[in-house]
Amino acid sequence: MSITFKKNCVVFCDMAEGEDAESLLEWLQKHPKGKIDLSECSHLHPANLQVLMAAKCSIFARPKDELLAAWLDTALKTV
């Protein structure tokens, strides 16, 4: 699994696959004020992006990959 669920934060590492989306959704439903750490994320499956868009959650750390960060800023309207 490329997503680690902590007490108040979800940490994405490397490639976040589609299989992670259901767990992500469940965690976000239980932690509506939870933060998202994408700093180590290199790829985000569209299913996970849809969950993040629907949850309108707080992005704690943007991806280090500037192209991915810019794409996510647009998709998540965090600019």
N, C-alpha and C positions, 0 to 999 in steps of 0.2 A: 504494500500500500504506500502510495506516495504522499499521503496526507496524514499528519499526526495531529490528534485531537488532544489539546491540553485543557486546563481548567477554564481559561477565559480566552483562548486563542486557538486558531487552526493554522498549522504550518504546512505549506505546500513545498514539496521537494521534488526536484527534477521534473518528470513528466506526470502530471495529474491525469489519470485515465478516467474513462467514462464510468467504470465500475465504482469509483469513489463518490459519485454524485448522490446516491441515495443516503450514504452515511453522512455526507456533508449536509444534506437537507435536514436529516434528523437532528444532527448536532445544532445547527442554526435555529431550528424550531425550539430546542431546549435552552439555547443560549442566545436570545435575540439581540443582546448587546455584545456578543462575542466579536472579537477582532480577527482579521485575516492577515496572515503574514505570507506574502508571495515572493519574498526576497530571493529564495533559492529555486523558484519555479522557472522551468525553461519551456514548458508547454502546458497549456490548459485545454483539456477536452471541452468541446462545446456544451456538453451536459453540465459540467461544473460551472461554466460561465453562466448558463441559464439559471442555475441555482443562486449564484452570487447576484445576478441581476434582479431576480425575483425577491430575494431577501433584503436587498438594499443595505447590505452590511457595511461595516466600517473596515476599510483597508488600512491596516497598521503599517505594512511595509510593501512597497512596490517591487516588482521584479527587477533584478540587476540588469537583465537584458532590456536595453532601451527600446528596441522595436516592440517587444512583447508589452512592455510598460505603456508605451504610447497607444498601442492597440487596445489594451485594457482600460486605459484612461478614457478613451472614446466610448468603448462599449459600456463601461460602468459610470460614465459621466462624472469622473472625479477630478477633472481638470479645473 
